[in-house]
Amino acid sequence: MKGKWLSLIVLFCAISLSALIPPEYASMPLEQHPDLVSGVLENGLKYYIMYNPKPEKLIELRLLVDAGSINEDDDQLGLAHFTEHMCFNGTKNFPRSEMVEYLSSIGMGFHNGLNGGTGYDWTSYMFKLPTDDEAKLRKGISILSDIAWQVNFDPAEIERERGVIMEEWRLGQSAQQRVSDQVDLVRMAGSRYAVRNPIGTQENLKTFQHDSLIRYYRDWYRPDLQTVVIVGDYDPQKLELLIKEFFGVIPKRDNPRPKQSYPVPDHSEPRAVTVTDKEMPYSMVEATWKMDNIPVVDLGSYYNELKHDLFFTMFNARMSEISNQPNAPFAYAWGYNQSWLKGFGSSRFGSIAVEGRSEDCLQILLTELVRIRQHGFKAGEFERAKLSLIRDAETEVAQSSTQESRTLVNRILYGSLTGGNTILSPEMKENLIKGMLPEIDISEVNEIVDDMIKPQNLTISITGTEKEGLQYPDKNRILQIHAEVAASQVADYEDKTVDEPLIDKLPSPGKIVREETIQRSGIKKWVLSNGVSVYSKKTEFNADEVVLEATSPGGKAALNKRDYKAAEVVSS
């Protein structure tokens, strides 16, 4: 029945998706991954379970709480993050440090998977547990259950943790995080997100009352706002029974506090910001457009998502082509869609700039976006983009049997659940892509350009190393560059397709003059007639993949200035 349903979907794609999906097909829901066991307990808690044998005798667990710093009251700034810390400092059944000590004793402590994370919209807890000892498995799941509803909030532990978090404040976060926080203040200006950074404020962390912390936990740590995800080497039906046993006992909340949504308001004019930091290791230029978050849950939304995938594949190919030109101002560039926050989806375009050339980098980035808006994409690059997406889908299918549980659980959690997307199997993705792509016309991709590249809801940021003598364009200069490029008439893109062979004449082959096998590792060594040594080992880490690497004495440092850029291109 499953195969017949898949065939029907592909048939619908083939006969009806050429321009606009008819409503009766567009609203057809996507089928959830058939290996995923999911459900909702009577108390409202949701769960997702998947069997995966790699690594053996281990499961990855996640508890996702649908609340973060955005849900803090004015007297709770920083307390979503503080609550996350307190969840490791004692629960009803695991007082004080007993939880962490136990998990560390079975090799699953902070250095091997135990962690937590707090964002604007979500809080998550990450565990690993062995599956070859049922007692350890049950105890580990009971710990996660305790975090969900039975944290102690011992006054002495709160004060001890206050000192820990204040020390985090004193030491500061990474340079990248500090810079990102400053840019976000501009991107999110006018919204609640701009005043709800997860790290909070130093003043409130020093002075908050214990009741404010406990109120946050009681308001938002409740089963209707929680999801458990488990992926690993254990029977999903048995895991489902364990979830019902340990999480089904959590009482359903009577008269729960209503959750509010906090959209980021639109802005009609572009915004700009420049931020530097002495410890920032690189310069980055970004143009970010605020977009609506649209969950991918049916044929229509998947079809539209594919059009965006084609757009970004072609944009990234163009930027890669520019980066390989002599004297390019950036080494790497990107474009992608991101479901950033509940109130903030985005299209992000950026590049890592060569030191001192951020302005050149911005000029090229904006010029290419304007070129696409004025002229659209070309047939040749469109066909290459379709082939690239098909190849990526085939690779995902081929490698699905070798995926590790950590990769899968994070894909379910962050790739699907937080964005509201249906969790698809690699085979379903491949069928949908191969069925839909032939029916998408280049004009459909070009038609979405005006919705993505426009003056409204645009924030341009330049970040980099604060260094004597190093200059960056300020806000006014950034906006001036944007206005000049947007008003200019840009030449059309010339799609140069190279049909010639990479090497006109293949060299005469040599031969293997000596072979040996390194017994302990199983690595084979071949010595060639020209003196080159080749080491080879067959693995099963990733199916459908061969990794090649060549090294020799010397390096780019030994080259003269004229040959240096060519060496960078060859080695990139």
Secondary structure, 3 states (H helix, E strand, C coil): CHHHHHHHHHHHHHHHCCCCCCHHHHCCECCCCCCEEEEECCCCCEEEEEECCCCCCEEEEEEEECCCHHHCCHHHCCHHHHHHHHCCCCECCCCCCHHHHHHHHCCCCHHHCCEEEECCCCEEEEEEEECCCHHHHHHHHHHHHHHHHCECCCHHHHHHHHHHHHHHHHHCCCHHHHHHHHHHHHHCCCCHHHHCCCCCCHHHHHHCCHHHHHHHHHHHCCHHHEEEEEEECCCHHHHHHHHHHHHCCCCCCCCCCCCCCCCCCCCCCCEEEEEEECCCCCEEEEEEEEECCCCCCEHHHHHHHHHHHHHHHHHHHHHHHHHCCCCCCEEEEEEEEEEEECCEEEEEEEEEECCCCHHHHHHHHHHHHHHHHHHCCCHHHHHHHHHHHHHHHHHHHHHHHHCCHHHHHHHHHHHHHHHCCCCCCHHHHHHHHHHHHHHCCHHHHHHCHHHHCCCCCEEEEEEEECCCCCCCCCHHHHHHHHHHHHHCCCCCCCCCCCCCCCCCCCCCCCCEEEEEEECCCCEEEEEECCCCEEEECCCCCCCCCCCCCCCCCCCHHHCCHHHHHHHHHHHC
